[in-house]
Amino acid sequence: MKEIGMFLKENRIKQALTIKDIADKTKMNINIIKNIEAGNVSYFENDLTYLRYYVRSYSNAVNVDFDSLEKELDKASIDYTQSMAILEKEKMKTLNENIKVKRQQFSQPPSKGGFRKTRGSVDWTLVSLITIVALIAGFLIYSIAINLVNKDNPTDVPPVIDNPVDKPDDEKDPIEEQPIIADLKITKEDPNTYLITNWQQQKDFNIKTVFVVNTWTQIQVNDQVVNIPQDNNLSKTFAPGEELVLKDKYTLNEVEQEFKAGDVISIRYGIMRGNKFVINNEDYQLDASIADVSGPTSVIFKLDQEVE
């Protein structure tokens, strides 16, 4: 695949075309074009069925005969699929071996002959009875002591009322000032990447996708795939009218964690085509180059530090 990517890139450069020129010609996302040129098959692990379409479109854009690349492309796809299968098999083998070792560590040794010492059982009934008697005796002693004290000290003592004294202005309690909440700020770094600032100060901060077409979706936080919110699956196909809402927490490996400054959220969509975004209850328009993409694309949100 790396040879295919280098070959296409060389033809693009010979024709004095930029990556953006290819994107305009093919209507493909810039990230897709970059990963084709880099020969990065793993980027398309969820979209291998689309890879052939992407390479064909790129080939046509630089006047390269796709048929000359087809055999090498098929080989690259098969090699990647087989390597992933071997890797998963090795992971399962390692997992089974670890489980076997843990079972051996926690298994109880067989019992041997002979008598086994046992602890003497505690008579909890006797303990409870002694406790109750002690409490009753303590209550009686306390009651007698209180009555003796009350006889020596009359209870009808007039209350002492303190006259309020006005404090000078410079000694009055300061008025508590309400904290100022900075406005949410969204900065577009490139068509796919958006930096969100002052998000921690917002009440019920959330990032919402409203789907208008059937869309396969997967979420990554700091390059690790996490659960779809309120769902145990690592990916989901949303129907028109459904919503994907990210709030202040996410689940990774069955452990719930809170978002923090510096986290990078990458949402992978099988198709965009008009899906709408709402950030902190305000509609947000993505860059026009990806807002209506008919193929897969990723939208990245970086959670920035707070700005005073």
Buried (B, 14 or more C-beta within 10 A) or exposed (E): BEEBBEBBBEBBEEEEBEBEBBBEBBEBBBBBBBBBBBBBBEBBEEBEEBBBEBBBBBBEBBEBEBEEBBEBBEEBBEEBEEEBEEEEEEEEEEEEEEEEEEEEEEEEEEEEEEEEEEEEEEEEEEEEEEEEEEEEEEEEEEEEEEEEEEEEEEEEEEEEEEEEEEEEEEEEEEEEEEEEEBEBEBEEEEBBBBBBBBBBBBEEBBBBBBBEBEBBBBBBBEEEBBBBBEEEEEBBEBEEEBEBEBEEEBBBEEEEEEBEEEBEBBBBBBBBBEBBBBBBEEEEEBEEBBBEBEBBBBBBBBBBEEEE
